[in-house]
Amino acid sequence: MSPAATIPRVAGPPPNSLLDKPGEACGVFGIYAPGSDAARLAYFGLFALQHRGQESAGIAASDGETITVYKDVGLVAQVFSENTLSALNGHLAVGHTRYSTTGSPTWDNAQPAYRQIVGTGVALAHNGNLTNTRNLAGTFGDQGATTDSELMTEAIARSVDPNRSDGRELERAMLAVLPSFEGAFSLAVMDQGHLVAVRDPHGFRPLSLGRTERGWVVASETAAFDIVGATFVRDIEPGEMVAIDASGVRSHHPFPKAEPRLCVFEFVYFARPDSLLYGRDVHGARRAMGHILAEEAPADADVIVPVPESGIPAAQGYSATSGLRYVDGLVKNRYVGRTFIDPTPALRERGIRMKLNPLRSSLEDRRVVLVDDSIVRGTTTRQLVTMVRDAGATEVHLRISSPPYRWPCFYGMDTSDRDSLLAAKMDIDEIAAFLEVDSLAYLSLDGLMRATAIAGNPLCTACLSGEYPTDVGDGKFVLEGSS
Ligand code: SF4
């Protein structure tokens, strides 16, 4: 078999978030479908997962004999062409869109990660962050791995038994090595002939199983099934590993049982509104957040204005409950992504205008309730408030459809530095004064839980409550290029 295809190494653009949001998680996709052009289907699946990572994209494909990998920095549409897709042959593929939670985006850190030891190649796509990378590197050796994803790939490849070739080599290697991984990981992994998908015992990041006419797909979000004509079968359970090949789907549970803890921010901000999480539609949950926010924190105002786009469903819910008129007061430039050329410091001051522009006719001489889903660092929310006032609003009442974000995330978000979190340093009155709003209110944690409408409290809320589901020690376990 041939090694992974290589392409020129390209320095990527620096991280460049023009809005004050936590960085998205990554997107993973996998497909096993005999007779299909798996790489092409993975390409479409990655389009649906583009919002989860815009720094790099990649696909590994296999025809049963040879694995080929193509990856690069940039958006899915920039990375792949007809030529590169045509070179990715076979009925089996895994794909990835990446947002680096730390470090700069580089070709080396793009995924799928690939290792070949003896005759077996392993390609891996990962969403999450491991929290025991130092131990893992000590046990398996890092072989120059710069990301936790590469470390996992190395550990899996080294665990393949070259003396047993019954088609279950990857499955056995993963069953052996998975219990040594700690932290957040939703994975799509393949060798030449098999697809394996796994969620960590807490299930911090989503991963679902779907069915196509010819086979099976797994994806970070169910919205990726629609675009490839697949139907949703079920979520991969927290702590479950499924192996997929010609004999069907085999389910394993290689971890000790743990409490499920899906990231609540998938509901608040990360996931697409047309995805399902625990069977709950994300759009419906966001509308319910707005309903409850209006009950908890009414405002004496004239209009409701959402911060597009993830603030829109909550603003609709707030409007429906409060009876205040919903208007579009901010227009989003849909073509500014993370690959936008880094602005000069002077332009960065006005950075928010590159993404959002006010509609004066909606705002002038009005008392405005501005609805957003979260404030993380507060860096651009203040600019946003000033912009709305400059467009003629007489009052600005800010309503946030999640509780204050006070604690760092170690499970795949880019907020591991507590000093940068606005609500970790200030109380609500101080934040309101800093943002120069007439009033400020956040949704309560209880209100957020009610809005998700999921029984049994299976959600992680650590960044809102400080209650971490795992031991995070000193938090210094994140490799330079964690994903
Ligand atoms: S700490 Fe917050 S952002 Fe991180 S997984 Fe938990 S809920 Fe999600």
Boltz pocket constraint, residues with backbone or C-beta under 6 A from the ligand:
constraints:
  - pocket:
      binder: B
      contacts: [[A, 204], [A, 261], [A, 262], [A, 263], [A, 264], [A, 265], [A, 266], [A, 407], [A, 408], [A, 409], [A, 410], [A, 411], [A, 412], [A, 413], [A, 460], [A, 461], [A, 462], [A, 463], [A, 464]]
      max_distance: 6.0
